[in-house]
Amino acid sequence: MNLKTSIEQANLDFSDLYFTASDGTGLFCDFAIKPTDFITFAKADFYAPDTRGLVNALSNAKRAIDCQADSFLDAIGIDPDAIDKQLGRDGMASIAFGKKSKDGPLKFRLLEALGVATPSIVGRMRTLRNLLEHEYRKPSRRSVSDAIDIAELFVQACSGRMKSMFDGIGLGSDFRAAWTPPRGWAPGSPAV
């Protein structure tokens, strides 16, 4: 049965039609330190007036991104450290299918394949972090600020994908006839 047939058979009064949303669901991972905590740390570190603050801010921005990626994967039942084993040869081939780049950490390539995040934006921040950790270059205040923004956007994008507004909708008419007032309620009483 399709929606149109269902509506016709329900004999709804369209002059008093209402919609209701059911409760939503979401993916959840319970790490002791959350990606948003690392964002908060990065922002606090950024305001320290020295190189140490910039280094810590950049490192915490990277941790926020890694924590968010691991949280998402964990929530869908994938161990971030065993992606290749869990997906197998065919799964790994499907991650690379149609992608120009086969570079970058596997967890970010998987997130891209799932349509969750684009590694290119994360790649810019990871490049900056690599310059710090492998070439010992001092990051500029502007580049660290950009890294924090990238991390925050990535965390928000992934968090949004982990939440659902609602699972379904209800459709009905004559809300007053279907509504049962709570005990003690009388016309003119405050709404519950």
FENLIN-V188686 format. One record per residue. RES is the residue in one small letter. SS is DSSP state (helix for helix, strand for strand, loop for the rest). PHI is phi in degrees with one decimal (none if undefined). OMEGA is omega in degrees with one decimal (999 if undefined). Layout:
BEGIN
res = (RES RES)
ss = (SS SS)
phi = (PHI PHI)
omega = (OMEGA OMEGA)
END
This chain:
BEGIN
res = (m n l k t s i e q a n l d f s d l y f t a s d g t g l f c d f a i k p t d f i t f a k a d f y a p d t r g l v n a l s n a k r a i d c q a d s f l d a i g i d p d a i d k q l g r d g m a s i a f g k k s k d g p l k f r l l e a l g v a t p s i v g r m r t l r n l l e h e y r k p s r r s v s d a i d i a e l f v q a c s g r m k s m f d g i g l g s d f r a a w t p p r g w a p g s p a v)
ss = (loop loop helix helix helix helix helix helix helix helix loop loop loop helix helix helix strand strand strand strand strand loop loop loop loop strand loop loop loop loop loop loop loop loop helix helix helix helix helix helix helix helix helix helix helix helix loop loop loop loop helix helix helix helix helix helix helix helix helix helix helix helix helix helix helix helix helix helix helix helix helix helix helix helix helix loop loop loop loop loop loop loop helix helix helix helix helix helix helix helix helix helix helix helix helix helix loop loop loop loop loop loop loop loop loop helix helix helix helix helix helix helix helix loop loop loop loop loop helix helix helix helix helix helix helix helix helix helix helix helix helix helix helix helix helix loop loop loop loop loop helix helix helix helix helix helix helix helix helix helix helix helix helix helix helix helix helix helix helix helix helix helix strand loop loop loop loop loop strand strand strand strand strand loop helix helix helix helix loop loop loop loop loop loop loop loop loop loop loop loop loop loop)
phi = (none -97.0 -62.6 -60.3 -63.6 -61.0 -65.6 -62.5 -72.0 -75.3 52.7 -78.0 -90.0 -70.7 -78.0 -137.4 -85.1 -140.1 -121.3 -132.7 -100.0 -81.4 -61.5 -89.3 -125.5 -163.8 -88.1 -141.5 -137.5 -108.6 -75.0 -64.0 -111.6 -91.9 -55.9 -66.4 -63.7 -64.4 -62.5 -60.0 -61.7 -61.2 -65.3 -65.2 -63.7 -58.6 -83.9 -70.1 -85.0 -146.0 -62.1 -55.6 -61.8 -65.5 -62.4 -66.0 -61.6 -63.9 -63.6 -72.1 -64.4 -63.8 -60.9 -60.6 -65.9 -63.5 -63.4 -66.1 -61.6 -64.4 -61.8 -62.8 -63.0 -60.1 -64.9 -97.3 87.3 -111.6 -78.0 -57.6 -93.5 -135.8 -57.9 -61.6 -69.5 -70.8 -83.8 73.0 -61.6 -67.9 -63.8 -65.1 -64.8 -71.2 -63.8 -82.0 -59.5 76.1 -97.1 -70.4 -105.4 -114.1 -96.4 93.7 -58.9 -57.3 -63.0 -76.0 -66.9 -66.8 -59.6 -63.7 -63.0 -80.9 78.5 -89.3 -152.2 -103.5 -62.2 -61.0 -68.4 -71.8 -59.3 -63.0 -70.2 -66.4 -62.6 -60.5 -64.8 -64.7 -61.8 -69.3 -81.0 -111.8 -115.7 56.5 -88.2 -75.0 -75.2 -78.5 -59.1 -64.2 -68.8 -69.4 -59.7 -63.0 -62.8 -65.2 -62.0 -61.3 -61.1 -64.1 -64.0 -62.9 -62.1 -64.7 -63.6 -67.1 -60.5 -61.9 -71.5 -84.0 -113.7 -120.8 -63.1 -162.8 -84.6 -166.4 -128.3 -109.8 -135.0 -161.6 -141.3 53.5 -54.3 -64.7 -71.0 -85.6 -88.0 -106.3 -68.6 -67.6 -57.9 89.4 -81.5 -135.9 -52.1 91.7 -71.9 -60.7 -63.7 -93.8)
omega = (178.2 -175.8 -178.8 179.1 178.8 180.0 179.3 -179.0 -179.4 178.0 -177.3 173.1 -174.2 175.8 -178.6 -175.4 176.1 176.1 173.3 177.2 175.8 178.5 178.1 175.9 177.6 175.1 -173.8 173.8 -173.2 173.2 -179.2 175.7 -175.4 176.2 179.4 174.8 179.4 175.6 178.6 178.0 -178.4 180.0 178.4 179.8 -177.3 -176.6 172.1 -171.8 -177.3 -179.8 179.4 178.4 179.3 179.3 180.0 178.3 179.2 179.8 179.2 175.0 176.9 178.3 178.9 179.9 179.8 179.5 179.2 178.4 179.1 178.2 -179.2 -178.3 178.1 -178.9 177.9 173.5 179.4 176.6 -177.7 -179.6 -178.2 -177.4 -176.6 179.2 -178.6 -177.7 -178.5 -176.1 -177.8 177.2 178.7 178.3 -178.9 176.2 -176.9 -175.0 176.4 -179.6 178.0 -174.6 175.8 -178.7 176.8 -179.7 -176.9 -176.8 178.7 175.9 176.8 177.9 177.4 179.6 178.4 179.8 -175.5 -175.6 178.6 -178.3 -177.1 178.4 177.8 -178.7 179.0 179.8 179.6 176.6 177.7 179.3 178.0 176.4 177.9 -171.5 -175.8 178.1 176.0 177.5 176.7 178.7 176.8 178.8 -179.4 -178.5 176.7 175.9 177.2 179.4 177.8 177.7 178.5 179.5 -179.3 177.7 178.9 179.7 179.3 -179.6 -179.9 178.7 178.1 178.9 -179.7 -178.6 177.3 177.7 177.3 -179.3 -176.7 178.2 172.2 -177.6 -180.0 176.8 -178.7 -178.1 -177.0 -179.7 -178.3 -175.2 175.6 -178.0 177.1 -179.3 179.1 -179.2 176.3 178.0 -178.6 177.5 177.9 177.7 -179.5 999)
END
